[in-house]
Amino acid sequence: MKKLYALLVILIIAYVGINVAAENLHLNDSDTNDAAKGNGANAVNASLPSLDSFNKTQINDTTVSYADPSHNMTIYLYKIDNGKTISDIVNGLNQGEYTSNQTITENGETTYYLYKEGPDSYSADIFFNKNKQNYMLTGNNISYENSDYFISHCKSIINSMGSGNSTSGFSRW
């Protein structure tokens, strides 16, 4: 049992360290709150849609999760640093961590898809700006069979956050 607790502590420390290094976890909410107050953006909240088959959970003021147990899939939506443009955030990432990427226009917004592909599944980080606020969608261990399902629901989240032009018709495969 002590080994499980030790493993849990190590995983939590690794998670926090990775997110702090990637500037995705705000240990001090003042930056996020100031940015939200400055441009009229609200915290990630109930104004986001519920997705079919997904359970939506508000984790904190900057994070919402969408979980679909039938597909063993969880999509996280993070409200991220608004002090940089979304392209500067993406260009500031360690591109060596990703195996492929795509930039598309989704509902009138430039959207960056970055993938970490493996033999049976992939992880994705999707960056976009909507209503003058930067966001990141993430999904881990997405099976290739569920790829279109994952991408279509990510697009639904992006499109639900405001008006714009029609979608680009993008499909991962």
N, C-alpha and C positions, 0 to 999 in steps of 0.2 A: 504494500500500500504506500510505503514511503517513496518507492521508486515512481509510482504514478504521480504523487504530489510533486516530486522533483521534476518529472517530465513536464507537468502542467506549468510549473513556474518557469522552466526554461522556454517553453513555447510562448508564454505570455511575454517574457522579456524579448524574445526574438521578434515577435509580432510588433511590439511597441518600437523596438529599435529599427526595424525595417520601415515602418510607417513614419517615424520621425525623420529618418534619413531621406525618405521620398517626399517629405513635407505634406503628408496626407493626414496626419493625426495631429490635431491641435491640442497640445497639452494645456495651453492657456486659451480659453475661449474668447478672450478680449479681442483678438484679431478678427475672428469670425464675426463676432457680434458687431464690432465697429464697421466692418465691411458691409454687413447686412443693413445696418442703420444708415450708412452713408449713401447707398444707392437704392434704398427702398425694397431690397430683396428680403423675403421672409425665410425663416429657417425651413429646412426640408420638413414638410408636415403633411397633414391630412389632405391638403389640396391636390396631392398626387393621386392618380387613379388606383383603384384596386385592379389587379390583373387576374383574369380567369385562371383558376388552378393555383394561384400564388397566395400565400399568406403574407400580408404586409405588416411589418413591425417597425415602429419608431424606436430606434436605438438611443439616440440623443438628438440634440438640436441640429446636428450636421449629418446624420446618417439614418437611412431607412434601409431595411432589408426586405427583399421579396423572396420567399422560399416556396419551392414546389417539391414536396417530398416524393411525388410519383415519378419525377424525373431526376431525383437526387441533385437538385439545382438550387443555388441561392444566388441572387443578384443583389449587390450592394450599391446604393446610390449615396455618394458622399458630396457634400457641399465643400469645395476646396478653396484655397487661397485666391482672393480676388485682387491681390496686389500686383499680379502679373497677367499678361494676356495668356490665353489658353495655348497659343502656339509657343510662347516662351516657356511655359510649364512643360509642354511635350518635348521641346528641343533641349530642355535642361535635364531630361531623364537620361539614364545610362542606356543608350540604345543597344548596347551589347547584350542586355538582359532579354531582349525581344528577338524572336525569330522572323517575324514579319510585321508589316504595318500597312495601313491604308488610310487615306484621307478622303472623305466624301462630304458632300453637302446633304445634310439630313434636315428636311423641313426648313430650309433656308439658312441653316447654321453649319459652319465647318465643324466636322466631327472627326476625331482621330481615333482609329482603332489600332491598338498595339497587341500583338499576340505572342504568347510563349507556348510554342507547339511541342507536343510530346508524341510518342508512338500511338497512344490510345485516346488522348484527350489534350485539351489546350486550356490556357487561362487567357483572359482578355481584360485589358484596361481600356476603357472608352472615355475620352475626354471631350467635353463640349461646353459651350457657353450659352446660357439661355436666360433671357430677361436680365441681362447685365450681371449674371452670376456664373462662376465657373463650377463645373460638376465633373465627377468621375463615376462611371459605372464599372463594376468589376464582377467577374465570374471566374471561379476556379474549377479545375477538373471537369470541364465541359466535354462530354463525349462528342465525337464527330457526328454520331447519329443524331444528337440533340442540338447540333449547331444552328440550324435554321430556326428552331424553337427558341433558343437563347437570343439570337440576333433579332428576331421579330419582336420579342418582348422588350428588349433594350430599346428598339426603335419606338415601341409604343410608349415607353416611359419618356423618351426625349420629346416625342410629338405631343404628349399630353401637357407639357410644361408651357405651352404658349402657342401663338399662331405664327405662321410663316408660310413659305411656299410648300408645294407638294413634295412628298418624299422622293428619293432618288431611285427607288426600286432595287436597292442593294441587297444581295444575298451573299452570304459568306462562301457557299459552294454552289 
